[in-house]
C-alpha cells in the first residue's frame, strides 16, 4: 500500500514526498487506518519494521486536521476536536536515545505543520535543559516524548497537566516493563482523561504485556507482525569458548585487517568497561556506552561514533534497539542475548541500507543452551569458527556445554539459562498528495527541503497529484 492511499493530511504527505517515502511497511499499513479512526492499538512488532512512523504519522495527521473525521470511532467515543495550547500527545520511551530519535522523526514528519510543537523530556541534563522542558510544557507543547522517570518527576512537581491529552503512546512497552517502569506507567495513565486514545507497541508479547494492555486499552485492535529473521546479508558466526577466553578472542578479532565500524554488545556494564580498556590498550579507536555515563557523555560518544571520529562502540543493550547507523560493518556479541528477539535487534545494527555485514557471537559454556534456542528460531545452525591460536580447546557444543576436556576453566558464574520466550471531512486545504521513495523506520528521517524551497515542493506535489488523478 502507498501512503497516498491512506487518509493522511496533505501536509504529512508533502513531508513524506520530500523524504522519498512512498510504500507503507506492513505494520504501518495495518495500524495507521485504525489510529486515524480513533481505535486503541496493541502492536507487536520488532525494531526496524517502521512502527515509529506507524503511530507518528496518523497522530500528526489528526493534530493537523484538528480532530477525528465525522463518523469514525474517535468522533463518537472521544473528544472529536483537539484543543490548542495543551499537551495533546504523550509518547513514552524506555531510553533517552530512543526518545531523541522519536523527536527527530517527529520533526521530519511535521515539517509542514507550523502549528504543531513538540519537546523531548528525559533525565541526565543540566538546568538549562530542564528549564526548556518546563517552558514547553507550560506553553502547551502538542507532543511530549518522554522517559517514564523524568515525566513522573514533572508530574509530582506540578509542572504538567495531562487532563486534555488525546493520545498516549507506549513505544517498546516490553522494554519499559523489563526496566521496572510498570508502576510509573500506571501512575502516568491515571493522569489521562478516559477519552485518551492509547497505543502500545512491543517487540514481544509476554504475560505482563497482556496484563498491561488489559489495564490501559479499551476495545482495542491487536496488530501482530511476526518477528522476522535477520537480514540475509548478515554473515553470522560464533566462537564457542570459556568465559575467560573471550577477551583474547576480542583481541584476535581486532588484529584482523578490515574490521572497522563495529559495535560490541554486552549485557553488563562491567564487561563493557573491561572490553573498552582492552581495546584502548591495543590502540583501537573506541568508546563505551553504558548507564554510568551522564547524558552529555552519552550524547558525545554517540555523536563521535556517528560522525566516524571513533570506529568502535562498546555498549550495553541500551543501544541495541533504535539506533540507526547505516555503515556498521560488524556486530560482536560479547555474550549471548537471553532471547531471539534481542539477538535480532543486536545484529540488525549491521547490513543496513543494502550493505553487507557480519555478526559474531562469543558463546561460553553456560550460554550454549541460550544460543541453541536462538539457532532454533533462526532455523539453522550458525557457523562455528575455530578458536584463535593460543586458546585452549573450548567446550563441546554438541554436548550442550559439557567440556571436551577437563581443563579446569569452566568460566562464568553458573548463570541459569533464562529464556524469556515465555478524514476529517473538513480537512484543511493542503498542497500535493504524493510521496516518492521507500520508507524505512521513522528513525531514517534526516532531511527535508530548506525554507526557500517549501513553495516549490508544494507545487511539485500538487502537479504530481493532478497527474495521478
N, C-alpha and C positions, 0 to 999 in steps of 0.2 A: 504494500500500500504506500501511496505517496502522501507527504504531509499536506499537499494542496487538496487532497480528498477528505481531509478532516475539517471539522468546523472550527478551526483556529482563526484568530483575528488576522486581518491583513497585515498589521504591523509586525506580528510574530512571523508570518510567512515571509515578509520582506527581510527580516533578520536571518531566517534560515536560508534564503536565497543568497544573501551576502556571504554566508559561511559555507556555501556549497553543500547544504544538506538537502537531500531530496527524498530518499526512501526511508520509511519507518523500520525500526527493528521490531521483532515480534512483541517484546514487552511494551513498546510504545504503541503499536497498532492495537493491542488488546486493552491497554489501560487508559489512553487518552480519551476515547469516546465516553467511557464510564465516568471519568473525573469531570469532564465537561458537563455531564448530566447531573452531577452533584452526588454521586454514589460514593460511599466509603469503599476503600480498596485494601485488600491484603495481597501484595505482590511478592511472589517467591522467585527471585532471580539473582544470579551471581553478578559480581562486578564485571563490567565490560559489556553488558547486554543493552546499555542505553537507558537504564532506569532513572538516572538523574533527569534526563530530558523528558522521560515518561510522566513525571509529575510537575516539573517546572513549566513546560510548555502550556499545558491546559490551565494551570493556576495563573500564569502571567496573562494568558488569553482572556480568562474570566475577569481578572482585575482590569484589563484594558477595556473590556466591554462594560464593566460596571456592575455585572451581576449575571445570574443564570438566565438562559433563554426561557421564554414562556413555554409551559407545557412539559418541562423537564422535571425530574425528581427534585432537583435543587430548588426550583421555583415554588414548589408546593410544600417541601419539608424543611426548608432552611430560610435564612434571610435572603430573599431574592436579589436585593440590591446591596452593594457593599458601601460602607461609609469611607470617607476620606479622613486623613489625619489621625488614623488609629492603626494599631497593629492588626493587619489583615491576615497574615500568614506566619506561622512558626514552623521552621524546619529544624529538626533535631539531628545532630551528627555525633557519632561516638568520639571523634578526634578533631583536633584543631585543623590538621592538614586537610581532612575531607571537608570541613566547614569552609575553609578558604577556597577550595576548588568549586564547591557548590556556588559560592558567592561569585566567583569568576564566570561560571556558566550562566548564572542569572544575569550578570551584567551584559554578557554577549547576547542572550536571547531577548533582553529588554532594551536593546539599543535604540529602537524607535519609540519606546514608551516613555515619553518625557515626564509623565506624572507619577511613575512608579518608582519608589525608592526602596533600598534595602540596606541592611547592615549585618556583618558577621559579628557574633558575640561569643568570645571564648577567653579563657584564662591565660595567665602567663605573660600578660602585657604590662606596660608601665601605666602611670597615672593618666597620661595624655590619652592613651587608647581608651581607658575606662571612661574618661570624660566624653570622648566622642560617642561611645556606646550610649551613655546616659542621655546626651543631647538628641541623638537619633531616636531613641525610644520615646522620649517625652514629646518630640515633634510629630510622632506617629509614622515611623517607617513602615511601609507596606509589608515588607518581608524581613523577618529576623531569622538568621541562620546561626544556630547556637549549639554549644555543647551543654549537656544537662547541668553540670555543676555550676557553671557561670550563670545560666539562666535562673537557677534556684536562688543564687545569691542576690540577683537583682529583684526577684520576687519578694524575698524575705526583707529586703531593704525598702520595699515600697516603690521601686523605680519603674515598675512595669504593670500595665493594665491590659489583660488579655480578654476582657469581658466582651469585646467586639470582634474577636478573632473569627475568621471564616474558614481557615484551613490549618490543620495540624498534621505535619508530616514527620514520620519516624524513618530515617534512612539508616540502613544496616541495623535494624532493631535487634537482631540476634547478637551482634557485637556489643551493643549497649547493655544488653542483659548480662552477657558474659563479663562485662566490666563492672557490674554491680549497680547499674543505674535504674533498676526496676522501680524502686520506691520514688526516686526523683521524677521519673516519667509520670507516675500516677499522681504525684503532687502537682505537677505542671498541668496535667489533664483536668484536675479539679478546678483550675482557674479558667477553664474554657467554657464558653456557652454551650448548651445542649445542642444547638443547631450547627455547631462547628463540624465541617467535613474532615474526616480523619483518613489518612493514607499511610499505610505501613508497608515498608519493603524490607525483606530479609533474604539472606543468601541460603538459609536453611530453615527447616520447619520443625524444630524440637517442640516438646510439650509446652515449654514455658512461653513460646511464641503464640501457640494456640490459646493459652490461658490469657495472655495479654490482649490478644485480638478480641476475645470474648468480653473483656473488660472495657475496651476502648471503642470498638467498632459497632455500628448499628446497621442491620440489614445490608451487610457488605457483600461485595463481589470478590471472589478469590481468583487470582490470575497466577498460574504457575508455569514458569519456563524451566524445562529440565536443565539440570546442571550440565553444561557442555564439557566435552573433553578438551584438553589443552590443544592449542593450535598445532597442526601437523608440522609446521615449520620448526617447532621446538625439538631439538635433538636432546633426548633425555638419557641420563646415565647415572650410575650410583657407585659409590665405594662402600663396601661392607667392611667395617673396621671396628676396632675397640675405641672407646671414648678418648683415651689419651693419645691415640694416633691422629686425631682429627686436625690438630694444629700443624702437624708435619705434612698432612695431605694438602692443607691450605697453602703452606709454603711451596710445595711441589707445583700446585696449580698456577701460582702466580710467577713461578720461574719460567713457565712456558711462554713461548712467543705468541703474540696475537691476542692475549687475553686483556680486554680493555672494556671500559664502560660496564662495570659489574655491580650487582647488588648481592651482598652476602646476608642471608637471613638467619637469625637465631631467635628462639623463643624466650631467651633470658638476657637481661641487660648486662649481667656479669660476664657472660660469654662474648657479648658484643664488644665490651671493653677489652677483653683478652685478645680477641681476634684483631682489633684495631691496633693494639700495642705490637702484636706480632708483625703485622703488615708494615707498620711505620718503621720497625727495625730493619725491614727489607727494603726501605726507601720506596714503598708503594704510596702513591698519592691518594690518600683515603681520608674519609671522615666517618664519624659514628653518629647514629641517630637513635636515641632512647629516651625514656621518660625522665631521667635525671637532669636533662638539659632544660634550660629556660626556653620560653617561646622564641625569644630573639635568637638564641643559639641554634635552635632547630630551623628557624627560617633561614638563617645564614648558611647552614650546612646544605639545606635543600637548594638554595639559590646557587651555591657554588657547584653543586653536583649537576643541576640542570644546565648551567652555563658551560660546564666542562672544565672548570677550574680544579675540580677533583674528579678522579676517574672511577673511584671505587667507593660505594656507600655500604657501610656495615650497619645493619638495622634490626631492630625487633619488628614484630608483625605490625607495628604502628603504621608502617608504610606499605604493607602487603596489599591492602585494599585502597583503591582510589588514586594511586599515583600513576600519572600518565606521562611517561617519558619515552619517546619513540626510538631512541638509539641504544637502548640497553642490549648488549650482545650476550651476556651471561648472567644467570641467576644461580647462586650456590646456596643450597640449604645446609647450613652447618648442622642442624638437627632436623628430624623428621616431623612435619606438622602432624597434629593429632587427628585430622580427618582429611578426606579427599578434597573437600571444598577449599580448605586453607592451602592445600598443595597447589590446586589450580590457580588460586589467587596469587600465590607467590610466583610461580613460574610464568604466569601470564604477564609479568612485567617485561618479558623479552619477546622477541619475534612479533613486534607491533609494526603497523604501517607497512605491511608487506615485506618486512625484513626477516632474515633468518635469526635464530638464536639457539642457545643451549642452556640446559638446566642440569645441574649436578647436585646430587644429594649424598650427604655423608650419613651412613646408616650404622649405628652402633648395635651391639648385641641386643640391648634392651629395646631397640627400636625396630627390629626386624618384623615383629608382628604388625606394627603400625604400617610399615612400608608394604607389607604383603596385602594389607587391606586396600591401600592406595592402588597397587597393581591390579587388584580385583576390580576396582572401579574403572581403571583405565582399559581393562580388557586385554592386557598383555603384560609380559614381564619387561621391566626396564633393564637395559644393558648394564651388566656389572663390569666395571673397569678394574683391571689388576692394580693392586696397591703399589705405590712407588717403591723404587729400590731403597732398601734400608729399613722398610717397615716389616715387622714380623707378620706371619700369616694371620688373616683376620678370622672372625667367627664363621661357622658353617651355616650359610644362608638357608640351604635346603633343609637343614635340621631345625630350623626355626630359632636359631640363636645358640644352639649347643656348640661350644668351642670345638674347632677342628683339632686343636692341640691344647693341652693344659699348660699354657704359658704364663699363667698367673696374672694375666692382665685382662680382667673381665670388664673393667671400666664402668662408668655410670654409677647410679645410685640405686639400682633396682627399681627404677620408676615403673609403676604399673602402666600397662597399655590401656589407656582410657579412650576408647573410640566413641566419640560423641555423635556418631551416625545414629545414634538413638533416634442554536446560537442565537443566542440572544438576538431576536428578530430585529431589534432596533440598533444593530451594530453600527459603530462609528464608521464613517467612510474612510477606507484606507487606500493604499496605493495598490500595487500589484498583488497577485496571489500566486506567486510562483517561487519555487526553490530549485536549486540545481546542485547536484553533487550527492555524495553518500554520507549518511550520518554515522557518527561513532557515538560513544558515550558522551554525555554533555560535557565531560571534562576536556574534550577536544576543542572546546570553544577557545579561540585565541585572538582572532582578528575580526574587525568589522571596518566598514568604509569610513574615511575621515569625514568630518562635518561638511566640508565643502563638496562632498560627493553624494550627500543624502538625497538631494532632489534628483540627481542623475539616476541613482539606484531605484528610486520610486518610479521614475518614468520608464526605466527598463522593465521593471516587474509588471507595470501596467500594460506595456506593449506585449510582453510575453503572455499575460493573462488573456488579452484580446485575441492573440494568435491561437491560443489553446482552445478558446471557445469556437 
